[in-house]
């Protein structure tokens, strides 16, 4: 599942992996975000590893773009954990690049607003009943 959010001037691609990574598509998003070769290799290694309960976030403040990937998870609770972890990275990256105090309310609002905008995906993928657990 792929969602695009606009957060202020930022455009953020959220990629939620249900079973298998779309490695080519995800690398394409990172390439569009002008990720460096080292970042592309690191992302490819994570995706090829196939490890559960992983994710990664890449931000490029020069072009106000980011990619957040939530990999396959072993349970609804693990999905929520990974999503929360990565959304925190995103909020901190955006706030830091805008010169916003990381102890202010703004990073929390960035995270909360993003989570609310993605609530349907988060509710479905984080729900043990929906996942038939």
KOLRO-763722 format. One record per residue (C-alpha): residue number from 1; x, y, z. Coordinates in nm, 3 decimals. Layout:
<r><seq>NUM</seq><east>X</east><north>Y</north><up>Z</up></r>
...
% end
This chain:
<r><seq>1</seq><east>0.000</east><north>0.000</north><up>0.000</up></r>
<r><seq>2</seq><east>0.141</east><north>0.340</north><up>-0.100</up></r>
<r><seq>3</seq><east>0.014</east><north>0.672</north><up>0.030</up></r>
<r><seq>4</seq><east>0.141</east><north>1.023</north><up>-0.034</up></r>
<r><seq>5</seq><east>0.093</east><north>1.296</north><up>0.226</up></r>
<r><seq>6</seq><east>0.161</east><north>1.667</north><up>0.205</up></r>
<r><seq>7</seq><east>0.297</east><north>1.800</north><up>0.535</up></r>
<r><seq>8</seq><east>0.345</east><north>2.173</north><up>0.492</up></r>
<r><seq>9</seq><east>0.590</east><north>2.203</north><up>0.202</up></r>
<r><seq>10</seq><east>0.698</east><north>1.842</north><up>0.242</up></r>
<r><seq>11</seq><east>0.578</east><north>1.554</north><up>0.024</up></r>
<r><seq>12</seq><east>0.606</east><north>1.220</north><up>0.202</up></r>
<r><seq>13</seq><east>0.568</east><north>0.878</north><up>0.044</up></r>
<r><seq>14</seq><east>0.445</east><north>0.619</north><up>0.296</up></r>
<r><seq>15</seq><east>0.493</east><north>0.261</north><up>0.185</up></r>
<r><seq>16</seq><east>0.322</east><north>-0.008</north><up>0.391</up></r>
<r><seq>17</seq><east>0.446</east><north>-0.356</north><up>0.306</up></r>
<r><seq>18</seq><east>0.193</east><north>-0.631</north><up>0.364</up></r>
<r><seq>19</seq><east>0.384</east><north>-0.939</north><up>0.251</up></r>
<r><seq>20</seq><east>0.675</east><north>-0.870</north><up>0.018</up></r>
<r><seq>21</seq><east>0.862</east><north>-0.551</north><up>-0.060</up></r>
<r><seq>22</seq><east>0.822</east><north>-0.388</north><up>-0.399</up></r>
<r><seq>23</seq><east>1.195</east><north>-0.329</north><up>-0.405</up></r>
<r><seq>24</seq><east>1.199</east><north>-0.162</north><up>-0.746</up></r>
<r><seq>25</seq><east>0.907</east><north>0.068</north><up>-0.661</up></r>
<r><seq>26</seq><east>1.050</east><north>0.161</north><up>-0.322</up></r>
<r><seq>27</seq><east>1.394</east><north>0.233</north><up>-0.467</up></r>
<r><seq>28</seq><east>1.218</east><north>0.445</north><up>-0.731</up></r>
<r><seq>29</seq><east>1.060</east><north>0.657</north><up>-0.455</up></r>
<r><seq>30</seq><east>1.397</east><north>0.692</north><up>-0.285</up></r>
<r><seq>31</seq><east>1.559</east><north>0.786</north><up>-0.617</up></r>
<r><seq>32</seq><east>1.289</east><north>1.052</north><up>-0.671</up></r>
<r><seq>33</seq><east>1.378</east><north>1.177</north><up>-0.323</up></r>
<r><seq>34</seq><east>1.739</east><north>1.208</north><up>-0.445</up></r>
<r><seq>35</seq><east>1.873</east><north>0.950</north><up>-0.202</up></r>
<r><seq>36</seq><east>2.247</east><north>0.894</north><up>-0.221</up></r>
<r><seq>37</seq><east>2.385</east><north>0.563</north><up>-0.346</up></r>
<r><seq>38</seq><east>2.478</east><north>0.460</north><up>0.010</up></r>
<r><seq>39</seq><east>2.119</east><north>0.520</north><up>0.123</up></r>
<r><seq>40</seq><east>1.982</east><north>0.326</north><up>-0.173</up></r>
<r><seq>41</seq><east>2.214</east><north>0.032</north><up>-0.095</up></r>
<r><seq>42</seq><east>2.116</east><north>0.037</north><up>0.274</up></r>
<r><seq>43</seq><east>1.745</east><north>0.038</north><up>0.186</up></r>
<r><seq>44</seq><east>1.794</east><north>-0.245</north><up>-0.063</up></r>
<r><seq>45</seq><east>1.978</east><north>-0.451</north><up>0.200</up></r>
<r><seq>46</seq><east>1.696</east><north>-0.400</north><up>0.450</up></r>
<r><seq>47</seq><east>1.435</east><north>-0.503</north><up>0.195</up></r>
<r><seq>48</seq><east>1.627</east><north>-0.805</north><up>0.068</up></r>
<r><seq>49</seq><east>1.694</east><north>-0.921</north><up>0.425</up></r>
<r><seq>50</seq><east>1.324</east><north>-0.999</north><up>0.467</up></r>
<r><seq>51</seq><east>1.342</east><north>-0.943</north><up>0.841</up></r>
<r><seq>52</seq><east>1.009</east><north>-0.876</north><up>1.011</up></r>
<r><seq>53</seq><east>0.928</east><north>-0.568</north><up>1.219</up></r>
<r><seq>54</seq><east>1.161</east><north>-0.329</north><up>1.038</up></r>
<r><seq>55</seq><east>1.116</east><north>0.000</north><up>0.867</up></r>
<r><seq>56</seq><east>1.318</east><north>0.297</north><up>0.753</up></r>
<r><seq>57</seq><east>1.278</east><north>0.668</north><up>0.690</up></r>
<r><seq>58</seq><east>1.474</east><north>0.880</north><up>0.445</up></r>
<r><seq>59</seq><east>1.436</east><north>1.259</north><up>0.436</up></r>
<r><seq>60</seq><east>1.580</east><north>1.513</north><up>0.194</up></r>
<r><seq>61</seq><east>1.531</east><north>1.864</north><up>0.332</up></r>
<r><seq>62</seq><east>1.679</east><north>2.022</north><up>0.017</up></r>
<r><seq>63</seq><east>1.371</east><north>1.923</north><up>-0.183</up></r>
<r><seq>64</seq><east>1.123</east><north>1.878</north><up>0.106</up></r>
<r><seq>65</seq><east>1.068</east><north>1.510</north><up>0.034</up></r>
<r><seq>66</seq><east>1.070</east><north>1.198</north><up>0.248</up></r>
<r><seq>67</seq><east>1.002</east><north>0.827</north><up>0.219</up></r>
<r><seq>68</seq><east>0.876</east><north>0.621</north><up>0.511</up></r>
<r><seq>69</seq><east>0.869</east><north>0.243</north><up>0.472</up></r>
<r><seq>70</seq><east>0.697</east><north>0.010</north><up>0.715</up></r>
<r><seq>71</seq><east>0.806</east><north>-0.344</north><up>0.637</up></r>
<r><seq>72</seq><east>0.617</east><north>-0.667</north><up>0.702</up></r>
<r><seq>73</seq><east>0.531</east><north>-0.717</north><up>1.068</up></r>
<r><seq>74</seq><east>0.468</east><north>-1.026</north><up>1.276</up></r>
<r><seq>75</seq><east>0.159</east><north>-0.885</north><up>1.449</up></r>
<r><seq>76</seq><east>-0.069</east><north>-0.586</north><up>1.472</up></r>
<r><seq>77</seq><east>0.115</east><north>-0.468</north><up>1.781</up></r>
<r><seq>78</seq><east>0.449</east><north>-0.488</north><up>1.598</up></r>
<r><seq>79</seq><east>0.302</east><north>-0.286</north><up>1.310</up></r>
<r><seq>80</seq><east>0.197</east><north>-0.012</north><up>1.553</up></r>
<r><seq>81</seq><east>0.542</east><north>-0.019</north><up>1.713</up></r>
<r><seq>82</seq><east>0.725</east><north>0.009</north><up>1.379</up></r>
<r><seq>83</seq><east>0.488</east><north>0.277</north><up>1.249</up></r>
<r><seq>84</seq><east>0.528</east><north>0.483</north><up>1.567</up></r>
<r><seq>85</seq><east>0.907</east><north>0.449</north><up>1.550</up></r>
<r><seq>86</seq><east>0.928</east><north>0.563</north><up>1.188</up></r>
<r><seq>87</seq><east>0.673</east><north>0.845</north><up>1.223</up></r>
<r><seq>88</seq><east>0.886</east><north>0.976</north><up>1.510</up></r>
<r><seq>89</seq><east>1.192</east><north>0.985</north><up>1.282</up></r>
<r><seq>90</seq><east>0.991</east><north>1.170</north><up>1.018</up></r>
<r><seq>91</seq><east>0.859</east><north>1.431</north><up>1.263</up></r>
<r><seq>92</seq><east>1.204</east><north>1.490</north><up>1.411</up></r>
<r><seq>93</seq><east>1.365</east><north>1.518</north><up>1.066</up></r>
<r><seq>94</seq><east>1.110</east><north>1.772</north><up>0.945</up></r>
<r><seq>95</seq><east>1.116</east><north>1.976</north><up>1.266</up></r>
<r><seq>96</seq><east>1.496</east><north>1.977</north><up>1.286</up></r>
<r><seq>97</seq><east>1.535</east><north>2.093</north><up>0.928</up></r>
<r><seq>98</seq><east>1.285</east><north>2.374</north><up>0.986</up></r>
<r><seq>99</seq><east>1.472</east><north>2.484</north><up>1.297</up></r>
<r><seq>100</seq><east>1.184</east><north>2.390</north><up>1.528</up></r>
<r><seq>101</seq><east>1.260</east><north>2.308</north><up>1.890</up></r>
<r><seq>102</seq><east>1.237</east><north>1.929</north><up>1.916</up></r>
<r><seq>103</seq><east>1.094</east><north>1.961</north><up>2.267</up></r>
<r><seq>104</seq><east>0.808</east><north>2.180</north><up>2.145</up></r>
<r><seq>105</seq><east>0.463</east><north>2.058</north><up>2.052</up></r>
<r><seq>106</seq><east>0.529</east><north>2.088</north><up>1.679</up></r>
<r><seq>107</seq><east>0.701</east><north>1.750</north><up>1.623</up></r>
<r><seq>108</seq><east>0.420</east><north>1.582</north><up>1.817</up></r>
<r><seq>109</seq><east>0.162</east><north>1.755</north><up>1.595</up></r>
<r><seq>110</seq><east>0.351</east><north>1.649</north><up>1.282</up></r>
<r><seq>111</seq><east>0.344</east><north>1.287</north><up>1.402</up></r>
<r><seq>112</seq><east>-0.016</east><north>1.302</north><up>1.517</up></r>
<r><seq>113</seq><east>-0.145</east><north>1.473</north><up>1.204</up></r>
<r><seq>114</seq><east>0.037</east><north>1.219</north><up>0.988</up></r>
<r><seq>115</seq><east>-0.101</east><north>0.926</north><up>1.188</up></r>
<r><seq>116</seq><east>-0.454</east><north>1.069</north><up>1.165</up></r>
<r><seq>117</seq><east>-0.422</east><north>1.111</north><up>0.787</up></r>
<r><seq>118</seq><east>-0.315</east><north>0.747</north><up>0.762</up></r>
<r><seq>119</seq><east>-0.565</east><north>0.618</north><up>1.020</up></r>
<r><seq>120</seq><east>-0.741</east><north>0.377</north><up>0.784</up></r>
<r><seq>121</seq><east>-0.416</east><north>0.199</north><up>0.700</up></r>
<r><seq>122</seq><east>-0.290</east><north>0.209</north><up>1.058</up></r>
<r><seq>123</seq><east>-0.620</east><north>0.078</north><up>1.196</up></r>
<r><seq>124</seq><east>-0.637</east><north>-0.207</north><up>0.946</up></r>
<r><seq>125</seq><east>-0.273</east><north>-0.312</north><up>0.962</up></r>
<r><seq>126</seq><east>-0.246</east><north>-0.263</north><up>1.337</up></r>
<r><seq>127</seq><east>-0.567</east><north>-0.446</north><up>1.422</up></r>
<r><seq>128</seq><east>-0.525</east><north>-0.803</north><up>1.537</up></r>
<r><seq>129</seq><east>-0.882</east><north>-0.888</north><up>1.435</up></r>
<r><seq>130</seq><east>-0.837</east><north>-0.748</north><up>1.083</up></r>
<r><seq>131</seq><east>-0.511</east><north>-0.940</north><up>1.057</up></r>
<r><seq>132</seq><east>-0.685</east><north>-1.258</north><up>1.180</up></r>
<r><seq>133</seq><east>-0.442</east><north>-1.300</north><up>1.468</up></r>
% end
